Amino acid sequence: MSPVVGVPVSFPAEVGGSGPIRTIEARVEIADRLVDAEPPSWLPLTDDDRARLAAFRREADARRFLTGRILVHRRLHEERGVPLGGARFARRFTAAGEWKPILSAEPGRGWAGAAWPDVSISHSGTFVAVAFCEEAEVGIDIEQHSSFVDAEDMLALALTPAERARVSSIADAARAFTAKEAVLKAVGFGLAIDPLRVEILDGAVRCFDHVERRPVALAPVPASALVSATVAIAPRVFAV
């Protein structure tokens, strides 16, 4: 695992705007190996979690899922003193559909700390990234560069013509894709929102044509030469 890094994100007042800038830190941890497919006894799993694990056809998918959850619990334990297994992921819904899961206290564990941070998890191959943010919603995406060999069709569905015009290597493609998905995760819905409704140029969101439009800021995350990772933040819309 890499050390936890603080990634400063310069936060704009509005999409494409030039108003006041505020810097918010997201904390990111990246693992480059996966845990076993059998969940540890201390890890709380909801019925939904167990259904997802049972539905995975490949062992590697279960290991990626569990690695992300374990990273979250260990970080909460080390940084906040939350007992291992003292948190769980709860699902939430809005009129627009299902929002990303949020942290809540595991019933009966009795942890009475401060508000929970927002959390986002991403994985690609043997890499798993977790991002935390205290002050804003957070989204993270990590992608292996090798996934973008012969990926023209996928990029055409995810990147606007202006974004694709700036892609000249598989590393460029991975960086552009992680930026797009991190932004969409930060607003809560990921690729449930058509990625072509968002355009990111020169490290900033230039267009966000969707009802869930909000100011979003993003920054690259230091990572292995084999992968690209981006973290994004957006204003909170839920109390935590």
NORNORZI-V301505 format. One record per pair of residues at least 4 apart in sequence whose ideal C-beta (glycine too) atoms are under 8 Angstrom apart, sorted by sequence separation. I is the first residue (numbers start at 1). J is the second residue. D is the distance in whole Angstrom. If there is no record, write none. Layout:
# NORNORZI-V301505
[[I/J/D] [I/J/D]]
This chain:
# NORNORZI-V301505
[[12/16/8] [13/17/5] [39/43/5] [45/49/4] [46/50/7] [47/51/6] [48/52/6] [49/53/6] [50/54/6] [51/55/6] [52/56/7] [57/61/7] [58/62/8] [59/63/6] [60/64/6] [61/65/6] [62/66/6] [63/67/6] [64/68/7] [65/69/7] [66/70/6] [67/71/6] [68/72/7] [69/73/7] [70/74/6] [71/75/6] [72/76/6] [73/77/6] [74/78/6] [75/79/6] [76/80/5] [77/81/7] [82/86/4] [93/97/7] [105/109/6] [123/127/6] [133/137/7] [143/147/6] [147/151/7] [151/155/6] [152/156/6] [153/157/7] [154/158/6] [155/159/5] [159/163/4] [160/164/7] [161/165/6] [162/166/7] [163/167/7] [168/172/6] [169/173/7] [170/174/6] [171/175/6] [172/176/6] [173/177/6] [174/178/6] [175/179/6] [176/180/7] [177/181/6] [178/182/6] [179/183/7] [180/184/7] [181/185/6] [182/186/6] [183/187/7] [185/189/8] [189/193/5] [191/195/6] [193/197/6] [200/204/7] [209/213/7] [223/227/5] [236/240/7] [12/17/6] [14/19/6] [45/50/5] [56/61/4] [77/82/5] [82/87/6] [93/98/5] [94/99/6] [105/110/8] [106/111/8] [123/128/4] [133/138/4] [143/148/7] [159/164/5] [167/172/4] [184/189/6] [185/190/5] [193/198/7] [200/205/6] [201/206/5] [208/213/4] [223/228/7] [12/18/8] [13/19/3] [39/45/6] [56/62/5] [76/82/4] [77/83/7] [92/98/8] [93/99/7] [105/111/6] [122/128/7] [123/129/7] [132/138/7] [148/154/8] [166/172/7] [167/173/5] [184/190/5] [187/193/7] [199/205/7] [200/206/7] [208/214/8] [223/229/5] [12/19/7] [13/20/5] [77/84/5] [91/98/7] [92/99/5] [121/128/7] [122/129/5] [131/138/5] [148/155/8] [184/191/6] [198/205/6] [199/206/5] [13/21/8] [45/53/7] [91/99/8] [121/129/7] [131/139/7] [156/164/7] [159/167/7] [184/192/8] [199/207/4] [208/216/7] [220/228/7] [221/229/4] [12/21/6] [53/62/5] [56/65/7] [73/82/8] [77/86/8] [92/101/7] [121/130/5] [131/140/4] [155/164/6] [167/176/6] [181/190/7] [184/193/5] [198/207/7] [199/208/8] [220/229/7] [221/230/6] [11/21/7] [74/84/7] [76/86/7] [91/101/5] [92/102/6] [120/130/7] [121/131/8] [130/140/7] [166/176/7] [181/191/7] [197/207/8] [198/208/5] [205/215/8] [220/230/6] [221/231/5] [10/21/5] [11/22/5] [73/84/6] [76/87/6] [90/101/6] [119/130/7] [120/131/5] [129/140/5] [184/195/6] [197/208/7] [198/209/8] [205/216/5] [219/230/7] [10/22/8] [11/23/7] [53/65/7] [73/85/7] [89/101/4] [90/102/6] [104/116/7] [119/131/7] [129/141/8] [155/167/7] [164/176/8] [197/209/5] [198/210/7] [205/217/8] [218/230/6] [219/231/6] [10/23/6] [11/24/5] [52/65/7] [53/66/8] [73/86/8] [89/102/7] [90/103/8] [103/116/4] [119/132/6] [129/142/4] [163/176/6] [197/210/5] [204/217/8] [205/218/7] [218/231/7] [219/232/8] [9/23/7] [39/53/7] [73/87/6] [89/103/6] [90/104/4] [102/116/7] [103/117/7] [118/132/7] [128/142/8] [181/195/7] [184/198/7] [204/218/8] [218/232/4] [8/23/5] [9/24/5] [72/87/7] [88/103/8] [89/104/8] [103/118/8] [117/132/4] [118/133/5] [127/142/5] [180/195/5] [183/198/6] [203/218/7] [217/232/7] [218/233/8] [8/24/8] [9/25/7] [87/103/5] [88/104/6] [102/118/7] [103/119/6] [117/133/6] [118/134/8] [194/210/8] [203/219/8] [216/232/6] [217/233/6] [8/25/6] [9/26/6] [87/104/7] [88/105/7] [102/119/8] [117/134/5] [127/144/7] [159/176/6] [163/180/8] [183/200/7] [193/210/6] [203/220/8] [216/233/7] [217/234/8] [7/25/7] [87/105/6] [88/106/5] [118/136/7] [120/138/5] [122/140/5] [124/142/5] [155/173/6] [159/177/7] [180/198/6] [200/218/7] [216/234/5] [6/25/5] [7/26/5] [86/105/7] [87/106/6] [115/134/8] [118/137/5] [119/138/7] [120/139/5] [121/140/7] [122/141/5] [123/142/7] [124/143/5] [125/144/5] [151/170/8] [158/177/6] [193/212/6] [215/234/7] [6/26/7] [7/27/7] [49/69/8] [69/89/7] [86/106/5] [100/120/7] [118/138/5] [120/140/5] [122/142/5] [124/144/5] [180/200/6] [214/234/5] [215/235/6] [6/27/6] [7/28/6] [85/106/6] [125/146/8] [149/170/6] [155/176/8] [159/180/7] [179/200/5] [214/235/6] [5/27/7] [6/28/8] [37/59/5] [87/109/8] [125/147/8] [148/170/4] [151/173/6] [155/177/7] [158/180/6] [183/205/6] [4/27/6] [5/28/5] [43/66/7] [86/109/4] [124/147/6] [158/181/8] [189/212/6] [214/237/8] [4/28/7] [5/29/8] [85/109/7] [87/111/8] [146/170/7] [176/200/7] [179/203/8] [188/212/7] [4/29/5] [37/62/5] [86/111/5] [145/170/5] [148/173/4] [187/212/5] [3/29/8] [34/60/7] [37/63/5] [43/69/6] [83/109/6] [145/171/5] [148/174/5] [2/29/7] [36/63/7] [39/66/6] [43/70/7] [76/103/8] [147/174/7] [187/214/6] [1/29/6] [2/30/5] [35/63/6] [83/111/6] [145/173/8] [1/30/7] [2/31/8] [34/63/4] [37/66/7] [82/111/5] [87/116/7] [145/174/5] [148/177/7] [187/216/6] [1/31/5] [2/32/7] [34/64/6] [36/66/8] [40/70/7] [43/73/7] [144/174/7] [186/216/5] [1/32/7] [35/66/5] [72/103/8] [82/113/7] [143/174/5] [34/66/8] [35/67/5] [81/113/7] [186/218/8] [34/67/5] [80/113/6] [158/191/8] [183/216/5] [80/114/8] [143/177/6] [35/70/6] [143/178/5] [166/201/7] [183/218/6] [31/67/6] [141/177/7] [142/178/6] [159/195/7] [160/196/6] [163/199/6] [182/218/6] [141/178/4] [158/195/5] [159/196/8] [162/199/6] [163/200/7] [141/179/8] [157/195/7] [158/196/7] [163/201/7] [100/139/8] [141/180/8] [157/196/8] [160/199/5] [162/201/6] [179/218/6] [31/71/6] [49/89/7] [141/181/4] [43/84/8] [44/85/5] [141/182/4] [29/71/6] [42/84/5] [43/85/6] [46/88/6] [139/181/7] [140/182/6] [42/85/4] [44/87/8] [46/89/7] [48/91/7] [139/182/5] [44/88/5] [46/90/8] [139/183/7] [141/185/7] [139/184/7] [140/185/7] [175/220/7] [29/75/6] [139/185/3] [186/232/4] [72/119/6] [138/185/8] [139/186/3] [185/232/7] [186/233/6] [187/234/5] [27/75/8] [138/186/6] [139/187/7] [182/230/4] [186/234/4] [72/121/7] [137/186/5] [181/230/8] [182/231/6] [183/232/5] [188/237/8] [71/121/8] [136/186/8] [137/187/7] [178/228/5] [182/232/4] [137/188/7] [139/190/8] [178/229/6] [179/230/5] [183/234/8] [69/121/8] [178/230/4] [68/121/4] [174/227/7] [175/228/4] [179/232/8] [68/122/8] [174/228/4] [68/123/6] [75/130/7] [175/230/7] [67/123/7] [71/128/6] [75/132/7] [171/228/6] [65/123/8] [72/130/6] [64/123/4] [71/130/5] [122/181/8] [68/128/5] [122/182/8] [67/128/4] [44/106/5] [68/130/6] [120/182/8] [122/185/8] [64/128/6] [120/185/5] [120/186/7] [1/71/8] [4/75/7] [142/221/8] [146/226/7] [140/221/7] [142/223/7] [145/226/6] [144/226/6] [145/227/7] [144/227/5] [145/228/7] [143/227/6] [100/185/7] [142/227/6] [143/228/6] [142/228/7] [143/229/8] [142/229/4] [100/188/5] [141/229/7] [99/188/4] [100/189/8] [140/229/7] [141/230/6] [99/189/7] [100/190/7] [140/230/7] [98/189/8] [140/231/5] [34/126/6] [97/189/7] [129/221/7] [139/231/7] [140/232/8] [33/126/6] [96/189/7] [138/231/7] [139/232/5] [32/126/6] [34/128/7] [94/188/8] [98/192/8] [129/223/8] [138/232/7] [139/233/8] [32/127/6] [97/192/6] [138/233/5] [139/234/8] [31/127/7] [127/223/8] [137/233/7] [30/127/6] [31/128/5] [127/224/7] [136/233/4] [137/234/5] [30/128/7] [31/129/8] [135/233/8] [136/234/6] [137/235/7] [30/129/5] [127/226/8] [136/235/6] [137/236/6] [29/129/7] [30/130/8] [127/227/5] [129/229/5] [131/231/5] [133/233/6] [136/236/6] [137/237/7] [28/129/6] [29/130/5] [135/236/8] [28/130/7] [125/227/8] [28/131/5] [124/227/6] [27/131/7] [28/132/8] [26/131/5] [27/132/5] [26/132/7] [27/133/7] [26/133/5] [122/229/8] [25/133/7] [24/133/7] [24/135/5] [120/231/8] [24/136/5] [26/138/5] [28/140/7] [30/142/7] [26/140/8] [96/211/7] [96/212/6] [118/236/7] [118/240/7] [7/131/8] [116/240/5] [11/136/7] [115/240/5] [102/238/7] [103/240/8] [102/240/7] [99/238/8] [92/238/7] [16/204/8] [16/205/7] [15/205/6] [16/206/5] [15/206/8] [16/207/7] [30/221/7] [12/204/7] [15/207/8] [32/224/7] [15/208/5] [24/217/8] [26/219/8] [28/221/5] [30/223/6] [30/224/8] [15/213/6] [17/215/8] [15/214/8] [30/229/7] [15/215/6] [14/215/5] [15/216/7] [28/229/7] [13/215/7] [12/215/5] [28/231/6] [11/215/7] [12/217/6] [26/231/5] [11/217/4] [10/217/6] [26/233/6] [9/217/5] [9/218/7] [10/219/8] [24/233/6] [9/219/5] [8/219/7] [7/219/5] [7/221/6] [5/221/7] [5/222/6] [2/222/8] [2/223/8] [9/231/7] [11/233/6] [9/232/7] [7/231/5] [9/233/5]]
